Amino acid sequence: GGEPRYGVGELIGDFQIHIPSVSVSSVGQGGGSMAWVDPLGMLQVGPDSAGSTPGPACYGRGGTRPTVTDAVAACNLVGHMPLGYGAVEVDHAAARAAIAPLAEALGSSVETVAGDIINISVSGMYTEVSGLISRFGIDPRDFHLFAFGGAGAMLACFLARELDMNGVVVPPTPGVVSALGGLIADLKNDFIRTVYCGVSAEGLAAVASPYDALGAQAEDWLRNKQGFEGEAVVKVLADMRYQGQSYEIEVPLEGAWLEARNAAAVADAFHAEHARLFGHSSPTAPVQMVNLRLTISGATPKPALLPLAPAVAPIAPRLAVDAWFDGKAVQTSVYHRTDLRAGHRFEGPAIIAQDDTTTVVPPDFVVDVDEFGNLVITRREAWHDDRP
């Protein structure tokens, strides 16, 4: 429904956060993850990382060990135009030199090993993401993958293909999407109380005082501490479970149900959410409410997102290179993001360069540029031309 999922107990590094926060799971497969051959002669990727210092070998900052970024460079998928606003130039020869010892140890070519490094990295992402998909009960075929960060667009299409997703969306400036989020975020805060009660008229009677206290605390924060005078939006949620269950799920509730002590409505909401997530529910089983949460928010002024100028002619690539996809060299068009206009359409294989990232489009994808300059990259088998 366009809303992020929140959780309690998320981790930042090794530290658990005991307040509600956006649910984020990290996968240790970044562009700096280093490739190596284990004692059994098997190629591995990560968990060690070259980080930003010294970084991948292809960045020319002293790194010598091969990374995922070096593998992408060795496949000739990045580095055809300057990166980092002119601060980074990709050294393809250094990337190949870093991977060469692995290729020799494995008795294979540099390009093959580079492709294997990419595949292993994507496989690690697939394993973690597929677990999240199962946990939250969603079908990846209903979604596009949103790619951001400096290296997100580099491997996004490969991951979307493995997850059987429709495709990928790449915003105009992926490297600063987090900053954009800070600009457009509403004032918002969560207030939580542990209540541990059964979902019954008696149990909800005990919730009345904490519920009122949360409401007063939230109103004080928004009006007095934040100085917000506009309309407030209040949402009520609870972490609930079947009695004896070892985990809770987040259930949206109506404040009126708590005020009226309507245990049946609260329980029905839990059963419905449990069935949505896990495919089953037990309407006759007793239900417990563990935490009661109230979220208050106020809309803030938003910057205007200006539409991109419409295309007046087909887009022409700046150059063509031989790049490696799925173990073979393919002639690949290279575009620059600043040349793209709303309505442009082209097919992979393609490389789209820009200052803060490189978007890699495999042969089985089609790229459309929407009115705001987002790249909507769709798998060819899921794409159809519905324009006149």
C-alpha angles and dihedrals in degrees: 000000000000094000124119118240116246130202142178118232099035115158132238102193105311095336123099118220113218097195126077113276138162108284107250127171120191125215116202095227106103129151090266095054107126125231122221143161116245125219090269091058095253122141112240134184122207158310088148114072135199088217118193093305115081087353128179117343091242091064092067096228098123100282115139105168117090119254137182089264089053089052091053090048092048088054086055092240098128139030103055091122131025119282132204094036090300096316096105130051117180116235104210093184091055090050092052091046091053092051095042096084090054091049090051092048091049095042093237141110124275091244093051093049091046090054090048091053090054091048093050091049092050090046090056090051091047092054094053097041095047088055090054091048090054092045094054097038099236131143111231090207088073093060148065118218114244109221122200141145126067095297103020096102092048096074102014097102092050091052094045089052092053092047091049091238121157093246147282138297117209116189120221095262108021094176094066102037090114090056090050088052090057090053097050100036117119122228102269140161138172126221119194139186129184107230107165101196139140118256098251137110089267093047093049090049087062090051094057096083096047090046093053091046092052091050093051091046092050094048091049092051095050099041105031106025097036098030092225114163102175131092115304124217115209125193127185122209136167136200103230140173144171111270107273094018114134097220140040133223128212113250125188112227139184117245089221090064091058093045091051092041088235099173093172093059092047092049092046090053090053094048091049093050092046090052091048093052101038106018096244143061138185107224093184096051119101115256129213130204111214105172131017116206132188121193121197125187141171126200116245128201112280129213114244116253105218118218119245119249112264121253116257097183138018115281117254122205119241092226144340126237138179107253131176119246122170094345101313138085114252128182104249131194117230119211132180117229093227090062094059123100134187110284097025114139131185139156133242149283087080142138119211113197127198137154098266103035147355121238115211116202116192121216095265097061136086122211124215124181111216128209093273095046098259116147108233103196112189131185108252094234090056095042126089131172106241096168121106 
